[in-house]
Amino acid sequence: MKPAKSFHEQIEILKSRKLIIENEQTAIDFLNRVNYYRLSGYFKLFSNCDEFNDGITFEMIQKVYEFDNKFRNLLNEILEYIEILFKSQIAYNIGTSISPLAYLDSSIYVEESKFNQLKEEINDCVTRKYKNEEFINHHTGKDIPIWVIVEVMSFGHISMMFSNLKKEHQDIVAKTYLKTKSYYLKNHMYVLTNIRNACAHRSRIYGKYFVLAPKIAERDKKRLFLNGVNTANSSSKIFIFIYIMLKYTDNSYKISFISRLKKLIEEYKSYISLVEIGFPKKWEETLCVF
């Protein structure tokens, strides 16, 4: 195991790798707030074989880090919007088309083992994690209807439940309000859960390739291609995920999100590269097509 390095030693390591540090105290103050190891993911974006590219400064990396934080906050907000939407649609459509307690009926699921696992995890949420919440205490000793139970479920739980529903039940959820195919909704719930987890753990988004890419309908592939996005090459960058997320939002939210995203990009345009987040030159037009 490598010995721990002092902040001054960390600075010397960075300088030896040809990183330009104009104000060492400012850099040390930043390292006090942000772990060196956490920054290492950003260092890799500006270096090759442990040596920084010509002209790279500590301030440039700091600005990219700041952008990524603000960018992630925007993503967190839209992911929360979508999580609540998915919960609402599952609760309403399963509750009305079958019954308020249908989620406890193994007959509506494909695999009983996955159903049992989900039931155990939901029970843990009810009896431990959310046991002191008023809306749970109100149902103590009673059966909890699906429109209540979804409030203790995570994005991952919702994805797990939907993916295990029999297709006829998936179709009801997908087609009524969301107006999509269950094939795509199942995938989108799954891949967006991974984005949600990355954001929740404050992971780097800028410059990141996501292993699990969203499935994209042919008409969207054509639309994206006309705007300079080849989904075969860029489907693992965050732009495609944003494109998918905006398909599930209403127009007022979409306009607000794009406006705030534009403002953020404008603020950091001297430091960031749109290529690193998979954005085409006409990204605004691409996101406004719905």
GIHUQUI-V36698 format. One record per helix or strand of 3 or more residues. SS is the DSSP state (helix for helix, strand for strand). FROM is the first residue (numbers start at 1). TO is the last residue. If there is no record, write none. Layout:
SS;FROM;TO
SS;FROM;TO
This chain:
helix;7;16
helix;24;33
helix;36;46
helix;58;97
helix;102;104
helix;106;108
helix;112;129
helix;134;137
helix;146;152
helix;155;164
helix;167;175
helix;182;200
helix;218;226
helix;231;234
helix;238;246
helix;251;267
helix;274;277
helix;283;287
